[in-house]
Each structure stands twice: as structure tokens, then as C-alpha cells.
Amino acid sequence: MPPGKHNNFLIKEMNDGHKITNKTISQKTLTGLAELWKSQELCDVTISINHEEFSAHRLVLALNSDYFRAMFSAGFQESQTGRITMDNLRIDAVRRLVEYMYTGVLTVTKDNVQDLLVSADILQMSDIKKICCGFIEKEIDASNCLGIQEFAESFACTELQVKCIQLVKLRFPVVSRTEEFLALKTDALIRILQYEDLCLGFSGEAVVLDAIVSWLEHDPMSRIPDLPDILTNVRLQCIPDAHLRQFRNSAVVVENPAVRRVIENQLSSTGRIQDKRKAVTFIYSIGGYLQSRTGPLCPRLRSVERYDLRQNSWDNVENIPILASSVQAFNIYGRLFCTAFELTNSPQINPETEHAGFYEYDTLQNKWHDATECFSPEAVNVLHDCLRKSGAITLCPSSNKLYTVTEADVKCVHIELEDGDLACRRVETMPQIDFFQSESDCRSNYAAVVCLGNLYVLGGDERFSQMEIFPTAIMCMFDPTENKWVTRASMMEPRARFDAVEMNGYIYAVGGFNNRRLRSVERYDPRSNSWSYVTAMNKERSHLRAVVHDGKIFAMGGKSYSFRLGGARKVLNSCEVYDPTADAWTFTQPMKQARCMFGAVVL
């Protein structure tokens, strides 16, 4: 052939002849090898697993597996006999890996991923092992994290093991109720109890003691002898007296002198003062508006920021999936859930167009997932109806009940656990709020909060006409013994578009609007049914978010003024912290993005 391109050939004239390049020869060789393997032709090695066999080409195996390369090049018996016995592996997994060596195609599923990882580990196919670890990471949850951690430790999957440990720490109250936890061996249980940064939720160290009691009851005869060693890793001084007294009066303690000595040593006045565990905690701010105008067409945010309290810094994480007009976020059993409502109103789009959703932020994967399936259709309708009507939603941290409050009704969504997973199926209708039934057109922009187990609703706007809108100071509480709402002392000043939080058995009303934006903060004592002012914030804020962490209140974002005495409306990115011991507010690191009417939660 003359020089030039000829089909798949490139011919170049040289001084001493022609240089021929075939660009498809490599693919032809690979395809040919795959065809030979499928037809089991010209194979020179046989793999035998539990009396089942298939053949392959040792050259292909050596090129793709360090295990086979060492076997064939170091003079092992298999290189002489051409027969490899691997009875410790599953033949389906090995066959799939060998097929991958020929074709470059491998299908990983929930059913085969562990077998593939085990085989890839032995065959020293590190890339496949890493891919399998990544696949398993996405399947980690509270019900399987302990088993996966043990599996990851056995096969030196370090990153996978770290992810499992992170989930155990974050969701210990849930993990401790699973079948995997009850089946733990003593040394594995002690390793978990030694974590300084276990997140224990509302009940604190009492959760650890309850977990140990459940673990003991699963197999008391073999486990009771280990109880003294286990209890040395429980911070008994941090458990409420009534809860600890019940444990000390149980038969397992009364009849076991060694257990009693451990308890007495921990609680003695000469013993070391025990500190509470310190979980790694973040504050999340989610979505919201970036300008002072907050109608459906005004600019909204999908961005989500996370504040690291140890580093005093904000970082962006994965965006929330929708541009929400309303966002509520909750920490439910160590999981970040967000219910969001998007309303679009424009001539180009149907004015009735709306989108509401439930989302969960996966802190391990830095991804948002649709979480609607965790809630029954009735629960979904109740929560989204509350968002549509600009009602209030609050979570009781001790019972993990969600309360929704609107003019029309009050609902309680019960959240239950089923082997580590959430189920929100039961919705309870509560009595209507009496003071909502007045001569006004409607009430809105009020706050709801749970304090000492009781639900309170306070403040808000009362609208008599388009031009007559007045903030209120009224507060009421649901009395479960009477099954009705009762009024409590009104706030010292009316306020709407504010936030209310519970801290140390008190309710704090933070900022808001009453003819102008407010700096003031007041505290309610449910024992004396009285309000009192605490130190005001450094900045006027309405449409803000306030959260509580480690006995302090964090007030973030919101609408304010361009300067102290007034001026143009301005959306804030600043954050300030209230220390009740010093009765003082101090600024902390600001958010990266100014925002108002956003979601915020501590996790």
C-alpha cells in the first residue's frame, strides 16, 4: 500500500521502509481475549472454588491482579500445575472479577458488594476494593453501622471504618436500640463507651446506662461478670439521681459486690469529678432570602452553611435541592431533617404552582436525600399545610414529637424508631387555641416552643385589615391534664417575626418586630409565670433564627437596619451569642451569606 491512511491503518514512509500503525489492534486483542475466555479456549490456568471450576489466561490474571502476578512469577506450585484452589472465596464473586479483567465491566449490587470486596482484597485489586467501599458507604445507617464497622476493620477499609464510627457517635441513642448493638461483644461495647464525643441527645449520659442495661438483658448469664469493667466507662456522676437510683436498686447491682464498688468509687466525694461527653457539634443555616423583600418572586437561597464551634468558622456544604420560600429544620435522633416549601407566583407560571418536600442531609456523604418516605401521607400533609399557612412548627427534644400550630388546628406528629429507622405515621389532633378565635382576620408570625415538656405559643401579628396589623404579647400553654389551652403571663412587649427557644428550663423571646425591629430579649420562668428582660442583643433583628448549644443562645441573620437609629432595611450575616452566666451578648464569626427567614438547627 502507498503511504497514508487506509481504513484502520496509518502508513508512514521511512528511509528504510514503511512504519505501519493500527489504532484498533489493542481493542481487537482485548476483544479477542474476552471471546476466548467466554468460549474457554486456549486457557492455561484453572480456578477451583469449592469443587466448581472455570479457566482463564494467566497473562490476563497477572496483569490485573498483584496476587496472581506474585503467584505466577515467584515459582509457587500453582504456576507449575496451572491449578489455583481458592475455597475461602465465593465463586460468583471471583468469576465476576475475572470477567472484569477481560471486559472492563463490573456490576456492583447490595447483594454482591461484600463478596466482591473480600475477593478484591485477597486478589489485591485495590481499585475495585475502593469502589466497593464507596458503594457500602452509601448504605450505612444506624441499623447496620456496627456490623459494617467490624467488616471494614477485618479488611483494612480505613475510610469505611471511620464513617461507621462517625455514625455511631452521631446517632448513639438510636444505634444503642438496634439488634447489632445488643449482639456486641464486651470489648467492642467498651470501645464505644470510651468515645469522648458520643452525641447522647436530650437525656445525656442516662442513655449510655440504659443501653448497657438493655445489652445485659440480652444475655445476662454471660455478660454480668463483665459489668464492673463496663461501668468504669460510664460517667455515673453525669446521670440524674432518680435515674441512677433506679439502677442501683436493681437486682444486678444489689447482688453484685464488684458492681457496687465501681459505682461507689465513681460517686464518692474523693473520686475524680467527671466531665460530660463533648460531642462534635455544628450549627447549620439552610436556605432563606438574601434581600429584605421576601415575597415568592424575591431572591432566595439554596446555599447551606455549617458552623464549626471548635474552629469558630463557617463552611459551605451541599445546597438544599429547592429554592424554598419557607424552611424548617430539625435534629431528630441525630439526623438533620428539613421540610421546605417553594411557592412560585408569576404571569409565566401557574400562580398555584408550588413544591413542598422533605429532605435529609447526610453528614457522612455531604448530600441531601428525599426523605418523604419517612413520613406518612397524613404527616406530610399536616406539616406542609402548616408551612403554607405561615404557622409555627417546633420539636420536643425529650419526646421527639413535632407540633404544628395554625389558626385552624394544632397537630402532634409522633416520631417512632423501628430498628434504627424513623417512622412518622401517627398524627394526633389537639384542641384549637382559644385566643386565636377573635375578631381579627388572622394571626401569623407567632412562635412555638416546648419547655419542661409543655407546648407554648406566643406573640405574633393580629390582623384586622390590610392596614391594621398589630403585634401581640399574649402567650398560652397547652395543659395536658385538662386537655386545653390556658393563658400564661404575656411578654413584656409585643413582638412578631421573632424566634423563641428553650434553655435551662426557661423560654427566651429573641428580637422580632413591634413598629420597629427589636434588640430586646426577654426570659420566661414557667415556675413563677413571669417574664423579665435580659441584656439586649447588639443588633436589631427580625426574621432571624436562634438556636441553643451548650447552654448558650446563638442568634443569626435576619432583617435589620443599615445603622443603629434606622436607615434602609438590611439583611444580616452577623451572629451573636448570649451567655446567661454573664448576661451578655458577644459577636461571633459571621455567616458567609447574609440571610433571613431561613432554617437553622444544631447537630
C-alpha positions in Angstrom: 0.0 0.0 0.0 1.2 3.6 -0.6 1.8 5.8 2.4 -1.3 7.5 4.0 -4.4 6.4 5.8 -6.0 3.1 4.8 -9.1 2.1 6.9 -7.7 1.5 10.4 -4.1 1.7 9.2 -1.7 4.6 9.2 1.3 4.0 6.9 4.2 6.4 7.2 7.2 6.2 4.7 10.6 5.8 6.4 14.1 5.8 4.9 14.3 2.1 5.2 10.7 1.1 4.7 7.2 1.8 6.0 6.0 2.3 9.6 2.5 0.8 10.0 0.2 1.8 12.9 -3.1 0.0 13.5 -5.1 2.1 16.0 -7.6 -0.7 16.7 -5.2 -3.6 17.3 -5.3 -3.1 21.1 -9.1 -3.2 21.2 -9.1 -6.2 18.9 -6.7 -8.0 21.1 -8.8 -7.3 24.2 -12.0 -8.3 22.5 -10.3 -11.5 21.2 -9.1 -12.4 24.7 -12.6 -11.9 26.1 -14.1 -14.1 23.4 -11.5 -16.8 24.0 -12.3 -16.7 27.8 -16.1 -16.9 27.2 -15.6 -19.9 25.0 -12.9 -21.3 27.4 -10.3 -21.6 24.6 -6.5 -21.6 24.9 -6.8 -21.1 28.7 -3.7 -22.1 30.7 -4.9 -22.0 34.3 -7.9 -23.3 36.1 -9.5 -21.7 39.2 -11.2 -24.1 41.6 -13.6 -22.9 44.3 -15.5 -25.5 46.4 -15.5 -28.1 43.7 -16.6 -25.6 41.0 -14.2 -24.6 38.2 -13.6 -22.2 35.4 -10.5 -21.5 33.3 -8.6 -18.3 32.4 -5.4 -17.0 30.8 -2.6 -16.5 33.4 -1.3 -13.4 31.5 -4.6 -11.6 31.9 -4.8 -12.6 35.6 -1.2 -11.4 36.2 -1.8 -8.0 34.5 -4.8 -7.2 36.6 -4.1 -8.8 40.0 -0.9 -8.3 42.1 -1.9 -11.5 43.9 -1.8 -13.6 40.6 1.3 -11.8 39.4 3.2 -12.8 42.5 1.9 -16.3 42.3 3.0 -16.8 38.7 6.3 -15.0 38.9 7.6 -16.3 42.2 7.5 -20.0 41.3 4.6 -21.1 43.5 3.1 -24.5 43.0 0.1 -23.0 41.1 2.4 -21.7 38.4 3.6 -25.2 37.7 0.4 -27.1 38.0 -1.9 -24.5 36.3 -4.5 -25.1 39.0 -5.5 -22.5 41.7 -7.7 -23.5 44.6 -9.4 -20.7 46.5 -12.0 -22.3 48.7 -12.2 -19.3 51.0 -13.9 -17.2 48.4 -17.2 -17.2 46.6 -17.0 -18.4 43.0 -19.6 -15.9 41.7 -17.5 -13.0 43.0 -14.2 -14.3 41.6 -15.8 -15.1 38.3 -17.2 -11.5 38.1 -13.8 -10.1 38.9 -12.1 -12.2 36.2 -14.8 -11.2 33.7 -14.0 -7.6 34.6 -10.3 -8.2 33.8 -11.3 -9.2 30.3 -14.2 -6.7 29.6 -13.6 -3.8 32.0 -17.3 -4.1 33.1 -18.3 -4.9 36.7 -21.8 -4.7 38.2 -21.8 -4.0 41.9 -25.1 -4.5 43.9 -26.2 -4.7 47.5 -26.2 -8.5 47.2 -22.7 -9.0 45.9 -20.7 -6.0 47.1 -19.3 -7.7 50.3 -18.2 -10.8 48.4 -16.6 -8.6 45.7 -14.7 -6.6 48.3 -13.5 -9.7 50.1 -12.3 -11.2 46.8 -10.7 -8.0 45.6 -8.9 -7.7 48.9 -7.3 -11.1 48.5 -6.6 -10.7 44.8 -5.0 -7.3 45.6 -7.3 -5.4 43.2 -7.1 -2.1 45.2 -9.2 0.0 42.7 -12.1 -2.4 42.9 -11.8 -2.7 46.7 -12.0 1.1 46.9 -15.1 1.2 44.7 -16.8 -1.4 46.8 -16.0 0.6 50.0 -17.6 3.7 48.4 -20.7 1.7 47.5 -21.1 0.4 51.1 -20.6 3.9 52.5 -23.8 4.9 50.8 -25.7 2.1 52.5 -24.5 2.8 56.1 -27.3 3.5 58.6 -28.0 3.1 62.3 -29.2 -0.5 61.9 -26.0 -1.8 60.1 -23.1 0.5 61.0 -21.7 -1.7 63.8 -21.7 -4.8 61.5 -20.1 -2.8 58.6 -17.5 -1.3 61.0 -16.5 -4.8 62.1 -16.3 -5.9 58.4 -14.3 -2.8 57.4 -11.9 -3.4 60.3 -11.3 -7.0 59.2 -10.4 -6.0 55.6 -8.5 -2.8 56.5 -11.1 -0.5 54.9 -10.0 2.5 56.9 -12.2 5.2 55.4 -15.3 3.0 55.6 -14.5 2.2 59.2 -14.1 5.9 60.1 -17.5 6.6 58.5 -19.2 3.9 60.6 -17.6 5.2 63.8 -18.8 8.7 63.0 -22.3 7.5 62.6 -22.2 5.5 65.9 -21.1 8.7 67.6 -23.6 10.9 66.0 -26.6 8.6 66.5 -25.7 6.6 69.6 -29.2 6.9 71.2 -30.6 5.2 68.0 -27.7 2.7 67.4 -28.0 1.5 71.0 -31.5 0.2 70.3 -30.6 -1.9 67.4 -30.1 -5.7 67.2 -26.5 -5.2 66.2 -25.8 -3.3 69.4 -27.4 -6.0 71.6 -25.2 -8.6 69.9 -21.9 -6.7 70.6 -19.1 -8.4 72.3 -17.8 -6.9 75.5 -14.6 -5.4 74.1 -16.5 -3.8 71.2 -19.0 -2.3 73.6 -16.2 -0.9 75.8 -14.5 0.7 72.8 -17.8 2.6 72.0 -18.2 3.7 75.6 -14.7 5.2 75.6 -15.6 7.7 72.9 -15.4 11.2 74.4 -17.5 12.7 71.7 -20.6 10.5 71.8 -23.7 12.5 70.9 -26.2 11.5 73.6 -29.2 13.7 72.8 -31.7 15.2 75.3 -31.2 12.5 78.0 -27.4 12.7 78.2 -25.4 10.0 80.0 -28.6 8.3 81.1 -28.8 7.0 77.5 -25.5 5.2 78.0 -26.7 3.5 81.2 -30.0 2.4 79.6 -28.1 1.0 76.6 -25.9 -1.1 79.0 -29.0 -2.4 80.8 -30.6 -3.5 77.5 -27.3 -5.1 76.4 -27.1 -7.1 79.7 -30.7 -8.3 79.5 -29.9 -9.7 76.0 -27.6 -12.4 77.6 -27.4 -11.8 81.4 -25.6 -15.0 82.4 -22.5 -14.5 80.3 -22.4 -10.7 80.5 -23.0 -9.8 84.1 -19.4 -10.8 85.1 -18.1 -8.1 82.6 -20.3 -5.3 84.1 -17.7 -3.9 86.5 -15.3 -3.3 83.6 -18.1 -1.8 81.5 -19.3 0.6 84.2 -15.9 2.1 84.6 -16.5 3.7 81.2 -19.9 5.2 82.2 -19.9 8.7 83.7 -22.3 7.9 86.5 -21.8 11.4 88.1 -23.5 12.9 85.0 -26.7 10.8 85.3 -29.7 12.3 87.2 -30.1 11.0 90.7 -33.6 9.5 90.2 -32.4 7.6 87.1 -29.2 6.3 88.8 -31.2 5.3 91.9 -33.4 3.0 89.9 -30.3 1.2 88.5 -28.6 1.0 91.9 -31.8 -0.7 93.3 -31.9 -3.3 90.6 -31.0 -6.9 91.4 -28.0 -6.9 89.1 -26.4 -4.3 91.3 -27.7 -5.4 94.7 -26.5 -8.9 94.2 -23.0 -8.0 92.8 -20.5 -6.5 95.3 -18.0 -5.8 92.5 -20.5 -3.7 90.6 -21.4 -1.8 93.8 -17.8 -1.0 94.4 -17.4 0.5 91.0 -20.5 2.7 91.5 -19.4 3.8 95.0 -15.9 4.7 93.8 -17.2 6.8 91.0 -19.7 8.7 93.2 -17.5 9.1 96.3 -16.5 12.7 97.2 -12.9 11.7 96.8 -13.4 10.5 93.3 -12.4 12.4 90.2 -15.0 14.9 89.0 -16.4 13.6 85.7 -17.0 15.9 82.8 -19.8 15.4 80.4 -19.0 14.0 77.0 -18.4 16.6 74.4 -19.9 15.7 71.0 -18.6 17.3 67.9 -21.4 19.7 67.1 -22.3 22.1 64.2 -24.9 24.7 63.6 -26.5 24.6 60.1 -28.1 27.5 58.4 -30.3 26.5 55.4 -31.7 28.5 52.5 -33.7 31.7 53.2 -33.9 35.1 51.5 -30.9 37.2 50.7 -32.8 40.5 50.4 -35.1 42.3 52.7 -38.1 41.7 50.3 -39.4 38.2 51.0 -42.2 37.6 48.5 -42.4 34.4 46.3 -40.5 36.1 43.5 -37.8 37.6 45.7 -34.3 36.2 45.5 -33.9 33.1 47.6 -31.0 30.9 48.6 -30.3 27.2 48.1 -26.9 27.5 49.9 -26.3 25.7 53.3 -23.6 26.7 55.7 -22.2 24.8 58.7 -20.6 26.5 61.7 -17.8 24.6 63.4 -17.9 25.6 67.1 -14.4 24.3 67.7 -12.8 26.2 64.9 -15.2 29.3 65.0 -15.6 29.1 61.3 -18.4 28.7 58.7 -18.1 26.4 55.7 -20.5 25.7 52.8 -21.9 22.2 52.4 -24.2 20.8 49.7 -27.1 23.0 48.6 -30.6 22.2 49.6 -32.5 20.9 46.5 -35.1 23.6 46.2 -35.4 27.4 46.4 -37.6 27.4 49.5 -40.0 30.2 50.5 -40.2 28.6 53.9 -37.7 26.3 55.7 -37.9 24.4 59.0 -35.0 22.2 60.1 -34.9 19.6 62.9 -32.5 17.3 64.7 -34.4 14.1 65.1 -32.4 11.3 66.7 -29.2 12.7 65.4 -30.4 13.2 61.8 -30.9 16.5 60.1 -34.3 16.7 58.5 -35.7 19.7 56.6 -39.2 20.4 55.5 -39.3 23.1 52.8 -42.0 24.8 50.8 -41.4 26.5 47.4 -44.1 28.9 46.1 -43.9 30.4 42.6 -46.2 33.2 41.6 -45.6 34.8 38.2 -47.6 35.5 35.0 -45.5 33.0 33.1 -46.1 30.2 35.6 -49.4 29.0 37.1 -49.9 31.0 40.2 -50.9 27.8 42.0 -47.6 26.2 41.3 -45.9 25.0 44.5 -43.5 22.4 45.6 -43.1 21.0 49.1 -40.6 18.4 50.2 -38.9 16.6 53.0 -35.1 16.3 52.8 -32.4 14.7 54.9 -28.9 15.9 54.9 -26.4 13.0 55.0 -23.5 14.4 57.1 -21.3 11.4 56.1 -21.8 11.8 52.3 -22.4 15.6 52.2 -25.6 15.0 50.2 -29.3 15.8 50.5 -31.8 12.9 50.1 -35.5 12.9 49.6 -36.9 11.8 53.0 -40.6 11.9 52.2 -40.9 8.1 52.8 -40.0 8.6 56.5 -43.4 10.4 56.9 -46.9 9.1 56.4 -49.0 10.9 53.8 -51.1 12.4 56.7 -47.9 13.7 58.4 -46.7 15.2 55.1 -50.0 17.0 54.6 -50.1 18.3 58.1 -46.5 19.7 58.1 -46.8 21.3 54.6 -50.2 22.8 55.4 -48.6 24.5 58.4 -45.9 25.9 56.1 -48.4 27.1 53.6 -50.4 28.9 56.3 -47.2 30.5 57.8 -47.8 28.6 61.0 -45.3 27.5 63.6 -43.5 24.1 63.9 -41.5 23.0 66.8 -39.9 19.8 68.1 -40.0 18.5 71.6 -36.4 17.1 72.1 -37.3 14.9 75.0 -40.1 13.0 73.2 -39.2 13.7 69.5 -42.7 14.9 68.8 -43.3 17.5 66.1 -46.0 20.1 66.9 -47.7 22.2 64.2 -49.7 25.3 65.1 -52.0 27.1 62.7 -55.2 29.2 63.1 -57.3 26.2 62.1 -55.7 23.5 64.2 -52.9 22.1 66.3 -51.4 18.8 65.5 -48.8 16.4 67.0 -46.8 14.2 64.7 -45.4 11.2 66.7 -41.9 10.0 65.6 -41.0 6.4 66.4 -38.0 4.2 65.9 -38.0 0.8 64.1 -34.6 -0.8 64.4 -32.7 2.4 63.8 -35.0 3.9 61.2 -37.6 6.6 61.6 -41.3 6.2 61.2 -43.7 9.1 61.4 -47.1 7.6 60.9 -49.4 8.7 63.8 -50.8 12.2 63.8 -52.8 13.4 66.8 -55.3 16.3 66.7 -55.1 18.6 69.7 -57.6 21.3 70.8 -57.7 24.6 69.0 -56.2 27.7 70.6 -58.9 29.8 72.2 -57.2 33.2 71.8 -56.8 32.6 68.0 -60.6 32.8 67.7 -61.0 36.5 67.8 -62.4 39.4 65.7 -59.2 39.7 63.8 -58.9 38.4 60.2 -56.0 36.1 61.1 -52.9 35.6 63.2 -49.4 34.9 61.9 -45.7 35.2 62.6 -46.0 33.8 66.1 -43.6 31.3 67.7 -44.0 27.9 69.3 -41.6 26.3 71.7 -41.6 23.3 74.2 -40.4 24.0 77.7 -40.4 21.4 80.5 -42.5 19.1 78.3 -45.2 21.7 77.7 -46.1 23.4 74.4 -46.3 27.2 74.4 -47.4 29.5 71.6 -46.5 33.2 71.9 -46.6 36.6 70.2 -47.3 37.1 66.5 -49.3 39.5 64.4 -53.1 40.1 64.7 -54.5 41.5 61.5 -57.9 43.3 61.5 -57.5 44.7 58.0 -54.8 45.2 55.3 -53.6 48.3 57.1 -54.3 47.3 60.7 -51.8 44.8 61.8 -50.7 44.7 65.4 -48.0 42.6 67.1 -49.2 40.9 70.3 -47.6 39.9 73.6 -50.0 37.1 74.5 -48.8 33.6 75.4 -50.7 30.4 76.0 -49.7 26.9 77.1 -51.3 23.5 76.4 -52.3 21.9 79.7 -52.3 18.1 79.1 -54.0 17.4 82.4 -57.0 19.5 81.3 -56.6 18.8 77.6 -57.0 22.5 76.8 -55.1 25.7 76.2 -54.6 28.1 79.1 -53.2 31.7 79.0 -49.9 32.5 80.7 -48.3 35.8 81.5 -47.9 38.0 78.4 -44.5 39.1 77.2 -43.3 42.4 78.4 -43.6 43.8 74.9 -45.5 42.7 71.8 -43.4 41.1 69.1 -43.8 39.2 65.8 -41.4 37.7 63.3 -39.1 36.7 66.2 -37.7 33.4 67.5 -38.2 31.6 70.8 -36.0 29.0 72.3 -35.9 26.9 75.5 -32.7 26.9 77.6 -32.2 25.5 81.1 -35.9 25.4 81.8 -36.6 29.0 80.6 -38.2 30.4 77.4 -36.3 33.2 75.7 -38.1 35.5 73.2 -35.4 36.9 70.9 -35.7 40.1 68.7 -38.7 40.5 66.4 -40.8 43.4 65.2 -43.0 45.9 67.1 -43.4 49.0 65.0 -39.6 48.7 64.5 -37.1 45.8 64.7 -36.1 44.8 68.2 -32.9 44.2 70.0 -34.6 43.3 73.2 -34.7 39.7 74.6 -36.9 38.6 77.5 -37.0 35.4 79.5 -40.0 33.5 80.9 -39.8 31.5 84.1 -42.6 28.8 84.0 -42.3 28.2 87.7 -43.2 31.8 88.6 -45.2 32.5 85.4 -43.3 35.7 84.9 -41.2 37.5 82.2 -38.1 39.6 82.8 -35.7 41.3 80.4 -32.1 40.1 79.9 -29.4 42.0 78.1 -30.4 43.1 74.6 -28.7 41.9 71.5 -26.0 44.1 69.9 -28.1 44.4 66.7 -31.8 44.8 65.9 -33.1 41.6 64.3 -36.4 40.3 62.9 -37.0 37.2 60.7 -33.9 35.7 62.5 -33.1 32.3 63.7 -32.0 31.4 67.2 -30.6 28.0 68.4 -29.2 26.7 71.7 -25.9 24.9 72.2 -24.0 24.1 75.4 -26.1 26.5 77.5 -25.8 29.5 75.2 -28.1 31.1 72.6 -26.9 31.8 69.1 -28.9 34.5 67.2 -28.1 34.6 63.5 -29.0 36.6 60.4 -32.4 38.3 60.0 -33.6 41.7 58.8 -32.2 44.9 60.4 -31.3 48.5 59.6 -28.2 49.9 57.9 -27.3 51.7 61.1 -28.4 51.8 64.7 -31.1 54.5 64.6 -32.7 53.3 61.4 -31.9 53.6 57.8 -32.6 51.2 54.9 -33.6 47.7 55.6 -30.7 45.3 55.6 -30.3 41.5 55.7 -27.6 40.4 58.2 -24.9 37.7 58.1 -23.8 38.5 61.6 -24.2 36.1 64.6 -24.1 36.8 68.3 -24.0 34.5 71.3 -25.8 35.0 74.7 -24.1 33.7 77.8 -26.7 33.6 80.6 -24.0 33.4 83.3 -22.5 36.7 82.2 -25.9 38.0 80.9 -24.1 39.3 77.8 -24.2 39.1 74.1 -21.0 38.9 72.0 -20.5 38.7 68.3 -19.0 35.5 66.9 -17.9 34.6 63.4 -20.5 35.8 60.8 -22.1 33.6 58.2 -20.6 33.6 54.7 -24.0 34.7 53.3 -26.5 37.2 54.7 -29.9 35.6 55.0 -33.3 35.9 56.7 -36.3 33.6 57.0 -34.0 30.5 56.9 -33.8 27.2 58.6 -31.3 26.6 61.4 -30.5 23.6 63.6 -27.8 22.2 65.9 -26.5 18.7 65.0 
